[in-house]
Amino acid sequence: MLNLFLICIVLSFLLLVYMFREAQLNIVRKHEFSFSNTPLEKPIRIFFISDIHRRKIHSSIIERMTNQVDLVIIGGDLVEKGVPFNRIEENLQKLSSLGKVYFVWGNNDIEIEKKDLLTIFNRWDVTVLKNSSVTINHLQRTWALIGVDDLKTGHVDIDLAFQGVEQDGFKLLVSHNPRVLKLLNEEHGVSLVLSGHTHGGQIRIFGYGPYEKGKTHMYNGITQLISNGYGTTSIPFRLSARPETHYIVIKNI
């Protein structure tokens, strides 16, 4: 009986070590999307990262993406309560080295004093998209990047987010919470939605977890990429839901 107990203790410890190591992986997944309303001479190249939480972005990711992207999008939950300001600065410094950074709010970001976070954003020229949009000039062609507030802790205003957005042309919408897809319709003309929040369930037992694994799927003619995210929440463990970042290339059909 004692031997069985010791075996269980050892196996449990090894599982925790494995789950911790899984949570520290630095994966960049490449995605290529083609849309008919993307009148661009060259592809749009985006680095997308969501749910960083307490993690330090590993230098290997930055080295891999250097000179490979046109802009960076943070899909919410850059931080959570207790994250040191110097870590936020370090992560934004690394991301800013890749290109212009855009950010949407996640449900955990509000745990940090907003004015302190905005001060850091100003220092690194981070553009916050909160029910708003920007027109991106890409090799003498333009497209719209739209960001909305968090569904859980903010106030999503789709009409406000689309004010000033031209009807024609390519539109990419970023929302921390993937359920925003149900608020969009064909008239909005969005081709691609980027989201995070779910962590892919973070810990999945025999394939089951509190959320689906990250995926790319279609809903009402809109393509959505849902990321497993880069960091963890509550506990620094993952199982069968590996952390990930994304290198996104958008082309003409």
URMOWO-V195405 format. One line per field, one symbol per residue. ss: DSSP state (h for helix, s for strand, l for the rest). phi: phi as a letter, one per 40 degrees, with the letter a starting at -180 (. if undefined). Layout:
ss->???
phi->???
//
This chain:
ss->lhhhhhhhhhhhhhhhhhhhhhhllllssssssssllllllllsssssslllllllllhhhhhhhlllllssssllllllllllhhhhhhhhhhhhlllsssslllllhhhllhhhhhhhhhhlllsslllsssssssllsssssssllllllllllhhhhlllllllllssssssshhhhhhllhhhlllsssssllhhhlslsllsllllllsssssllsssssllllllllllllslllllssssssssl
phi->.ccccccccccccccccccccdcccbbbccbbbbbccbcbcbccbbbbbbfcfccccccccccccdgbbcabbbcgfcbadgccccccdcccccccccidbbbbcbccccccddccccccdccbfcccbbfaabcccbfgbbabbbbbccccbbbcbccccccgcccchcbbbbadcccddccbbcccgccbbbaagcfgggbbbfgbacbccdababafgbcbbbccgcbbbgbcbbafaccabbbbbbbcc
//
